C-alpha cells in the first residue's frame, strides 16, 4: 500500500536539502555559502487507524492532519460484559478430574 492519506490525498513529495556554511551578513560575516544540494523526500505523517467508511469498520491510512480536522470517524467501543457478570452466568466446574496414573 502506498503512503497516501485516504481523505486529504497527502503523499510523499520530492524536494532538496541545502547544506550551507559561513556566517550571515547581518551578524557581521561575509554571507552564507551553499556547499551542497542533495535530493530528499518529504513524507507525510501517515497513521493506520480503524475507521468507519461507508458504514463498515476497516483499517485505513490517514494523515495526522485529517485526524485533527475530524475527518476520521472512529468505530464505537465494544461493550464487553464485566468479569463478575460473566462468572455468575457461566460458572466454572467445582473440581477438575484427576489425571490417571499407572500406580493406582
N, C-alpha and C positions, 0 to 999 in steps of 0.2 A: 504494500500500500504506500502511496505517496504521502509526503509530508505536506498535506493541504488541508486547510480548515474547511469543514463541512458547510459552515454558514457564511463566513466572510471571504473565502477563497484565497486567504493568505497562503503563500508558499515560499520556498527558498528562492532568494534572488541573488544575482551575481553583483559583485562590487570590487572595490580596490582598497588595499591597505597602504597608506603612505607613511613611510618612515622619514623622520626629519631630524636634523641636528642643528646645533647653534643656539644663539641667544637672540630673543626677539628684539627688534629695533627699539620698541618703546621701553625696554628695560636697559637700553644702553649698548646693545650688541649690534652686530653688522647685519642681522637678519637670519631667519631660519632657512636652511637649505634642504632640499629634498634629496635623500640618499638612496631611496629605493621605492618602487611601486610594485606591489605583488597582488595577484588576484586573491579574492576571498569570497566566502558565502555569508549572506545574512540569513539566518534561519529563524523562522517564527517560533514563538513559544506554543508548541502544539501539545495538547494533553489528550489522552484516551479516556473518555468518560462514558458512563451508561446514561443514555438519554431516551426520552420518548420521541420517536419520529414516526409520523403517520399512525399514531395510536399503538405502536409496538415499541417495546424496550429493546434497544440494541446499543452496541458499543460503536462510538463514532470518534473521529479525531477532530477536535475543535481548538481554536486558539484561545489563549488566556483572555484576550480582549472580548471574544464572543461570550465567555463565561461571565466576565464583569458586566457586559452590556445586558445580560439577562436573556440571551437568545437560546440558551440551553435549558430545556425543561427536564428536570430530574424525575426519575420514577418514584412512586410513593414507597415509603418504608414498609418492609414486611412486618406484619403484626404477629410475632411469634408468641405462642402461649407461654405463660410463666412456668417455671420449673415445678412449683407447688401444685398447680392445676394439672399438669401432665402426670405427676406422680400419683395423684389421687385417682385419676381416671384409668391409668394403666399400671396397676401395682406389680411389683417385681415378685417372683416366686419366693416363698418363705425360706427355702434352703435349696442348695444345689445337690443333685445326686452325687454320691461319692464315686470316684473312678474305681473300676475293678482292678484289683491287684492279684497276682498269682499266689500269694501266701495265705489266702483265706481258705 
